[in-house]
Amino acid sequence: MKNYTAFIFIATFFGTLTFLSSAFSQASSANLNSGTMENYVSMGDIQMVTTFDNRYEGVRGTPLLYQDWTEGYVLFKDKKEQETRTFKMNIDMFEHVLHVVLFDGKIGSLPSKFVGSVHFKTEEGTEKVFKPMLRKDIEGSNYSGLGYYEVIHEGDIILVKQYRKTFKEADYKGAYSADIRYDEYKDEERYFISLDGQKFEKVRLKSKQLESVLSQYDLKSISRKEKLNLSKEEDVKKLLSILEKGS
């Protein structure tokens, strides 16, 4: 249902389901050189969506990276003084927008053009790092604007992960409808790799495909020696680190 695509499904801290409008107001005229998160965000309103067709069952899935707000911090582009505080954050991977819960409880969107990297803290004590990158450089010329990608490895070889969200509308009207009464966000994880500054190409975490893309290296010997399973992300990450050290 197209009238629902302008809203972002989000869970509040009270356990209720709300929709956060993606049409945020313009940023304030505050001095952008102050280095504070508040001066970078555009404030938005939380709105409830009402439905008019009692056959409609709502939205399944989510456009968001995480089911809940997740603690992390942001490093801004070209700034010597960085934001040192942590915030509850989430990324809309469908609209490619970072949302931040500010200390006054308001929710704002942070324009990607100001963001150098987004760091989410994990339960294991590590970080997941996301960077806004030109989509045409990663996914091809059919895509425009900035998209958020997780950085798996960054060096002479760059491997990024895309949490792709596609939206399928409900189809229950008309003689030939599929009688699907809910809108749905579907998830797909894709990897893209770049060697020595060359063009990114889509890659699957499979031994044969990685051997083809990284043909200048003896991956079979390295993976056998290091006991690496190249269908596992962590092992591929280790492999790329080994290749960087040996180059």
C-alpha positions in Angstrom: 0.0 0.0 0.0 1.8 3.1 -1.3 0.4 5.4 1.4 2.4 3.5 4.0 5.8 3.7 2.3 6.4 7.3 3.7 6.6 5.8 7.2 9.3 3.9 9.0 8.2 1.1 11.3 9.9 1.4 14.7 9.6 0.0 18.2 9.5 2.4 21.1 11.0 1.8 24.5 7.5 1.2 25.9 6.9 -1.8 23.7 4.2 -0.2 21.6 4.4 0.0 17.8 4.7 3.4 16.3 5.6 4.8 12.9 8.3 7.5 12.6 7.6 9.9 9.7 10.5 10.0 7.2 9.5 13.6 6.2 11.7 15.4 8.7 11.8 19.2 9.0 14.9 21.1 7.8 17.9 21.3 10.1 18.2 24.3 12.4 20.5 27.2 11.6 22.8 26.1 14.5 26.5 26.4 14.0 27.6 23.1 12.4 31.2 23.5 13.6 30.2 23.0 17.2 30.7 19.2 16.9 27.5 18.3 18.7 25.1 15.7 17.5 22.1 18.0 18.0 23.4 20.5 15.5 23.5 17.8 12.8 20.1 16.3 13.1 16.8 17.3 11.7 14.0 16.8 14.3 11.0 14.8 13.4 7.6 13.9 14.8 6.3 10.6 15.9 3.0 9.8 14.3 0.5 7.0 14.5 -0.8 5.6 11.2 -4.5 4.8 10.9 -5.7 2.2 8.4 -8.9 2.5 6.4 -9.4 -1.0 5.0 -10.2 -3.6 7.6 -8.7 -6.3 5.4 -5.3 -4.7 5.7 -3.1 -6.5 8.3 -0.3 -4.0 8.6 3.4 -4.4 7.9 5.6 -7.5 8.3 9.4 -7.1 8.7 11.1 -3.8 9.2 13.2 -1.4 7.2 15.5 -0.9 10.1 18.9 -2.6 10.7 18.1 -3.6 14.3 14.8 -4.5 15.9 15.6 -2.2 18.9 17.5 1.0 19.4 21.2 0.1 19.7 23.9 2.0 21.5 26.7 3.5 19.4 28.5 6.6 18.3 29.2 8.6 15.2 32.4 10.0 13.7 31.7 13.0 11.5 33.4 13.8 8.3 36.3 16.2 8.2 36.1 17.2 11.9 39.0 17.3 14.3 36.7 17.3 17.3 34.5 14.3 17.3 31.3 13.6 19.2 32.4 11.6 22.2 28.9 10.7 23.6 27.0 7.5 22.7 23.4 7.5 21.6 20.7 5.0 20.9 20.6 4.7 17.1 19.2 2.7 14.2 19.6 2.8 10.4 16.7 2.7 8.0 18.3 0.4 5.4 15.4 1.0 2.9 15.6 4.8 2.9 19.3 4.8 3.9 18.8 7.2 6.9 20.4 7.2 10.3 18.0 7.9 13.2 19.3 9.0 16.6 17.5 9.3 20.0 18.8 12.5 21.5 19.2 13.1 25.3 15.9 15.1 25.4 14.1 12.1 24.1 13.5 13.5 20.6 14.3 11.4 17.6 16.2 13.0 14.7 17.6 12.0 11.4 21.3 12.6 10.8 22.1 13.7 7.2 24.5 11.2 5.6 26.6 13.9 4.1 27.9 14.8 7.6 28.7 11.1 8.6 32.1 9.6 8.3 31.2 6.3 10.1 28.6 4.9 12.4 29.8 2.5 15.2 27.3 0.2 16.9 28.4 -1.6 20.0 27.8 -5.4 20.2 27.0 -7.7 23.1 30.4 -9.3 22.5 32.2 -6.0 23.2 33.1 -5.4 19.6 31.8 -2.9 17.1 30.0 -3.0 13.8 31.1 -0.2 11.6 28.9 1.3 8.9 29.9 3.9 6.3 27.7 6.0 3.9 29.1 5.3 0.4 27.9 6.3 -3.0 25.5 3.6 -4.1 26.5 3.8 -7.7 30.1 3.0 -6.8 28.9 -0.1 -4.9 25.8 -1.4 -6.6 26.1 0.2 -10.0 25.0 3.2 -12.0 21.3 2.5 -11.6 21.5 3.6 -8.0 21.9 7.2 -6.7 22.7 8.9 -3.4 24.4 7.5 -0.4 23.8 4.1 1.1 24.9 2.5 4.4 27.2 -0.5 4.2 28.9 -2.5 6.9 32.7 -2.4 6.6 34.0 -6.0 7.0 37.5 -5.3 5.9 39.2 -2.1 4.8 42.7 -1.8 3.3 44.0 -2.5 -0.2 41.2 -4.9 -0.4 37.8 -3.6 0.8 34.9 -5.9 1.6 31.5 -4.4 2.5 28.2 -5.9 3.4 24.8 -4.6 2.4 21.7 -5.3 4.4 19.3 -4.9 1.5 15.7 -4.2 2.2 13.0 -4.7 -0.5 9.4 -3.7 0.0 6.4 -5.7 -1.3 2.9 -4.2 -1.1 -0.2 -6.0 -0.1 -2.2 -7.5 -2.9 -5.7 -8.4 -2.0 -7.8 -6.2 -4.3 -9.0 -7.2 -7.7 -10.1 -10.4 -9.4 -6.5 -11.6 -9.9 -5.0 -10.6 -6.5 -2.8 -13.0 -4.5 -4.9 -12.2 -1.4 -1.8 -11.0 0.5 -3.2 -8.6 3.1 0.0 -7.2 4.5 2.9 -5.1 3.3 6.3 -6.7 3.8 10.0 -5.8 4.1 12.2 -8.6 2.9 15.8 -9.0 3.9 18.8 -9.9 1.8 22.5 -9.7 2.7 25.0 -9.0 -0.1 28.7 -8.6 -0.2 30.8 -6.3 -2.5 34.6 -6.3 -2.9 37.1 -3.9 -4.3 40.8 -4.6 -5.0 43.4 -1.9 -5.0 40.9 0.9 -5.6 39.2 -0.9 -8.5 35.5 -1.1 -9.2 33.4 -2.9 -6.6 31.9 -6.2 -7.7 29.3 -8.4 -6.0 30.7 -11.5 -4.5 29.4 -14.5 -2.6 31.2 -16.0 0.3 32.1 -19.2 -1.5 35.6 -20.7 -2.0 35.4 -20.9 -5.8 34.1 -17.4 -6.2 36.6 -15.8 -3.9 39.4 -17.8 -5.6 38.2 -16.3 -8.9 38.0 -12.7 -7.6 41.3 -13.0 -5.7 43.1 -15.1 -8.3 46.5 -13.5 -7.7 46.6 -15.2 -4.3 46.8 -18.9 -3.5 43.7 -19.0 -1.4 43.5 -22.8 -1.3 46.9 -23.1 0.4 46.2 -20.2 2.8 42.8 -21.4 3.8 44.1 -25.0 4.3 47.0 -23.8 6.4 44.9 -21.5 8.5 41.9 -23.9 8.6 39.5 -21.2 7.2 36.0 -21.8 6.1 35.5 -19.3 3.3 31.7 -19.5 3.6 31.9 -17.9 7.0 32.3 -14.1 7.2 34.7 -14.1 10.2 37.0 -16.5 8.3 36.9 -14.4 5.2 37.8 -11.4 7.3 40.8 -13.3 8.7 41.8 -14.3 5.2 41.8 -10.7 4.0 43.9 -9.6 7.0 46.4 -12.3 6.1 46.5 -11.2 2.5 47.1 -7.6 3.5 50.0 -8.6 5.8 51.6 -10.7 3.2 51.4 -8.2 0.4 
